[in-house]
Amino acid sequence: MKTASKDQPLKIAVAGLGTVGAGLLRLAEKHASLLEDRSGRPILVTAVSARDRNKNRGVSLDGMAWFDDPVAMAARADADVVVELIGGSDGIARQFCETALGNAKHVVTANKALLAHHGTELALVAEEAGVTLAFEAAVAGGIPIIKSLREGLAGNPIRRIYGILNGTCNYILTAMHKYSHEFNDVLKEAQKQGYAEADPGFDVDGIDTAHKLAILASMAFGARVNFDGVYVEGIRHVSLTDIRFARELGYRIKLLGTALLTNEGVEQRVHPCMVPLDSPIAHVEGVFNAVVADGDFSGTIIHEGCGAGAGPTASAVAADLVDIARGHSTPTFSIPAKELKSLPASPLEHRTGPYYIRLMVVDRPGVFADVAAALGRHDVSMESVIQRARAPGEQVPVVMIIHDTREDRMAAALADIGGLEAVVEPPRMIRIESF
Ligand code: HSE
């Protein structure tokens, strides 16, 4: 381990001075002495790069070199570490990181999209160059889940990791549950309040969760990052009717990212889940994130906290900087990048579990017999059914809980059921998760 010296500051160049970048500068200023105590040397921001030099960020840039071009900064700044807060899986952010690594500078990034798409390759380059690629801030904001997996749980093989990894989705689902509003109304309100992006696709369609999950799976299983192997389904189709039935049946609906080892490889999936009310994850509310890791000796470890925002994300970046300042170096994804395994994606069609199914059907004799026949044809067994409303000739919801069934059989049964004349909307299916 390199020993740090008090009179040898760790010099930082920060690219991207949005919410998180400005938050990092504030943290570095406010906690300069704490960071120095914990690192054994000062941490100094020596250079910055952003779109607009004159924007008021509520933080002084005095004494920092300004670069209009972040890639030039990565090449030329007087810095030991560059911090990438630009975002995006390719383009400038990628060039910036590659340039820094090529110039033997450590890289700290909050960019989950970049890591999900190019994490293994960047780790190979970093390790070959003998520098660190650190990304605590990329997954679940202020929750130190990366360090926890890489170090705190190093003595445990992890077979499953799952969590609520997107605050926007959790905020929307929580508000639907609490205030009985439909998805679109909550989303509009969240956008007005600034909780949701003007373009919410990455969040509500599950892509942001999938990026984070692919990184977690790599850390947990010592596997190459495989974003393309993630099954992704967002929350747009979750209706208030489903939220109400979930409550009645003793569940909450949460968007979970789940990665687990199976006999066939790694199953990675992002989709709304019914989670039992007695599971801790059911009570993670609002913009909070939570990550649960199952270790064999540690048992189940639950991490919960703020998954986004200036403070939590800056805190995670600072933790990486302190590690680098101390000369504390670990393989990027828990094991050396060249030893990461290429594990095949385990097909979701082979997953077995219970399901919540909601149909909108015309209330008339014989409809249920047709539904039951379709289930029977595919060897799908029902645990319970609810049809409460009585409205002859009108549409009514019918909800079924299905016993453990393989996903491909469930899908085939739903295709048949969806084709029945009395079923007036595509069937809604939400997987039930048991922990
Ligand atoms: N937009 C994300 C969220 C935070 O809502 O949790 C950044 O990944």
Residues whose N, C-alpha, C, O or C-beta is under 5 A from the ligand:
A	BS01	HSE	L165 N166 G167 T168 D203 D208 G307 A308
